[in-house]
Amino acid sequence: MIGCLLALLGALAGGGLAIWYGRERAAVPPAHSGLHAPLPASSAASPALLFSPTPERPDQTPEIISSETDVIWAFYDLPGMPSSAALSASWFLKDEQLGELPLDQLQPQSGADHAAGQFAIHAPATGGVSSGGFISGIYRVVITSPDYPDISAEASFVALPRAAQILQGGGEPEGPPAVRSMQTASGVTDTGELIGTSTSFQPNAGRVVAVFHYEGIIPGSALTVRWYLEETELTAARTEIPVTAARGRGEAWLETGEGDLLPDGSYRVVVFLGDEVEPLATTGFEVASPAGSTAARQ
């Protein structure tokens, strides 16, 4: 069965998207200040929240965290809040609240004079069963204390499939939507270089990759990639690429199951902006069996 895997290669930038940020609210005495006197905080210190796919604290949150991981670690730093304060957290996916975030494996920082440490965020369950990874998207986390509601940290992380990488930046579109330099190849290296660029493949190729550059796309939109054999769309291979920057690079690929062959014939790869009818770009390639052999058609 012909399947398709997606890799989004774009840049996360622009005013509408922050990979992470810290926020310190106005210094208003906490509701229970008579019971819990806040510790003095340095004027230069601000609440911070970082994320990492490993339990080691990073210098900054990675631009992309693999959505295929089961656990993401959060590292919090809340100056002005006592280290003994009870903490609470909530999280959101694309501004939709996911509810209270369990502070699993909470590990306060030893010797800290304020609330600081780390905790684990597990992939949300679907129907009470572990989903085996995070749904792709932008997650936002807020951590505070019921006793110190005016001290909080808020930050975001982006979860995308492992193949997604950052290649270049971009802000608001400077021109009309366009897809350029679309090519087909048998593979792509980890650094983005094409392997075996061609418009002709054998049935046992296993995979055909389409790579292109896009520009003029409004962040938050999606590019739809469709594959055709002759005049029939291979609907199982259709995929959407979320766009997080006005310009970037995208990949999509057509892949057979183990031991299967690509059917002989003329193929097309077509890129659309969302559900629009007019394509942004089209390229074609051929699959042909060597002379004297027969490839099975699916």
N, C-alpha and C positions, 0 to 999 in steps of 0.2 A: 504494500500500500504506500502510495506516495504521500509523504508528509512534508511539513515545512517547519523549520525553526527560524526564529527571528533574532536578529541582533540589532539593537538600536545604537548607533554611534552618533551622538550629538553633543552639544555643549550645554551645560546648565548655567545659564546666566540671565541677565535682564532684570529689570526692576521687580517683576512679578514673582521671582523665584529665589528664595534664599536657601542655601544648603544647610546652614545652621546660623543661629544667632542667639545672643543672650539679651535678656531684658531685665532691668531693675526698676521696680515701680517706685512711686513717690514714698518718701520716708514718713509713713503714718504709723503711730504707735499701734502694735498688735492688739487684738481684741482682749487678750488675757495678759496684758503687760504687767499687771499686778502680780501674776503668778510666775511669769517667765520673762525676765528682763533680757532683751536682746543684747548680744555681745557687740561691742563697738566694731564697726567695719571700716576698713581703709577707704578713703574717698575714691581710690583708683580701682578698687575691687568691685566686680560686677558678678551677678549670678551667671553660671555657665553650665551648659549641658552638651556633651559630646557623645558620639556613637561610634562603635567599631564592631566588626565581625569577630574580633578576638577579645579575650579578657584583659589585654594590655591597653592601657590608656593611650590614645593617639594625641598628637599635637593638634590635630583638627579632624573633623568628621570627613571621611572619604566622600568624594563627589558622588560615587555610586557604591552601594552595598549590594552584593548578590542577593536576589530575591529567593534563591534556592537554598539559602542557609536556614537553619531551624532556630538559631538564637542570635540576637544582636545585643551587644553590651552597651549600657548607658552609663556615663560618668557625670556625676553632678557635683557642683560646687556652689554653696549657698552662703556667702559671707553675711554675717549679721544674724544667722539662725543657729542656736545652740546645737551641738552635735547630738544631744539627747532628744531632740525634737522628733515627734512622730511625723512621718512623711506620707503623702498621698500623691498619686499621679493619674492623669487621664491621657488618652491618646486619640488621634483622629487620622483618617485616611481620606485625602482629597476633601477636607473640611467636613466629612461625615464622622460624627463621634462614634468611636468604638467602645466607649464606656470607661470604667475605671481600669487602670493598668496595674495588675498585681506586681508588687515589688518583690519578685522572686530572686532568691539568692542574693539578698541585700547584704552588701559588705561595706560598712562604714570605714572611712579611712582612719587608720590607727594614728592616734596622737593629734588629730586635727582639732583646732579650737573652735570650729564651726561645722555645720552640716556639710559633709563631703564624703564621697564614696562611689560605689557602683552597684548596678543591679542588672539582671538579665531580662530581656524582652523576648518572649517566645512567639513564634508565628501564630496568628489567630486561628482558632479552630473553626471548622465548618461543620455544622450539624453535630457539634460535640466531639468531632474527630479531628485530630491534627491534620492540617492541610499539607504538611510536608514542605513548607516554605511560605514566604510572604507574598501576598498579592502585589503585583507590580504597581508602583505609584509613589506618591509623596506622603510620608507619615509625619505627623506633628505630635510632639510630646510636651506636656506641661507638668512640672513637679513643684509642689509647695508643701505647706504644713497647715492643718486645720487651726493650729495655735498661732501661726504666723502667716496669715493669708496675704499680707502685703509684701512678702518676700517669695519670689518664685523664679524659676528658669523655664524658658520655652525654646525649643529648637526643633529642627526638621531633619529627616534623612530621606534619601531616595533609594528605593529598592527596585532593581531591574534585573533581567536575566543575566547570568554570568558573562555572556558574550558581549554585553553592552559596555562601551568604553567612551571616555571623553576624548574627542579629537580636536575640536576647535570651538571658539566662543562665538557669541552673536547676541545682539540685543533685539530691538524692535526691527521689523522688516524695513529695508530701504528700497525695495522694488517689488514687482509682482511675483507671485509664487512661480518657482521654476525648479525643474530637476535636470541636472546636467551630467555629462560624462558617465552615463550608465553603461556598464560592461558586465559580461558574464565570464566566469572562471570556474576552475575546479576546486578552488579553495582560497583561503586568506590566512596570512600569518598573524601571530599575536601582535605584530606592529602595524598591521593593516595593509601589508603588501599583497597584491594578487598573485595567486599561483595558477599557472596554466591558463592565462587569458585566451579565450577562443570563442568562436561562434559555431563550433562543431564538436560534439561529444559522442562517445560510444555508449551503448546501453548499460555497460557495467561501470559507468563513471561513478555511480553511487550518489553523487551530489553535484548540483550546479548552483553556483552562488551568483547573485546579482548585486552589484555594488554601484552606488550612485551618490552624487552630491546634491544637496537641495539648498535653496535660499528663498527669502521672501515669504517664509511660512510664519504665521502668527503662533507664538508659543501657546500650548494648550490644544492645538489642532492635532490631527492625525493624518498620516499618509497611509493609504491602502494599497497593498501590493497584490496583484492578481496574476496567476499563471494560466496559460492556455496551451492546450495541445490541439493543433489545427484550429477549429472554431469552438472547441469545447473547453469551458473553464474548469480547471482542477480546483473545485471549491474547497476541498480539504486543505489546500495549500494557501488559501487566501489569508492574509494577515494584516494587522494594523500596527503602525509604528507611531507611538506617541511622540510628539514634537515638543521639546523643552527649550529650544532656542530657534532664532529666526533662520539660522543656517547651520549646516552640519553635514554629516555623512551617514548613509543608511545601508544596511545589508539585509537581504532576505535570501533564503535558499530552499531549493527543491531537493528532497532527499528520499531515497528508496529504503525499504526495509532490508534487513540483512538477507543477502542472497537473491534479492529481487533485481530486476532490470528496468531501466527507463524504456518505455515503448519508443520505437522508431517514429519519426515524424517531425513536423515543423512546430516549434514552440515560440511563444511570445511571453515577455514579462512586461506588465503595464503598471505604472504608478499613477494613482489618483490622489487628489486632495479630498479626504473624507469620502462622502457619498456623491461627489460631483460626477457628472457623466463624461465630461471631456477629460482625457488623460493629460497628465503633465509630461509623461515620457513613455516611450515604447522601445523595446529592443527585441531582437529575435535570435534564435539559435536552432541548430539542427541536431537531432539524434539519429545516427545511422549505424546499422550493424556492418561489421567488416564484410567485404565481398566473400561469398561462399558460406556465410553463417546466417542463422535465423534468430531474431530477437523476439521474445514473447511480447505480444501487445496486451496491455491491461485495459 
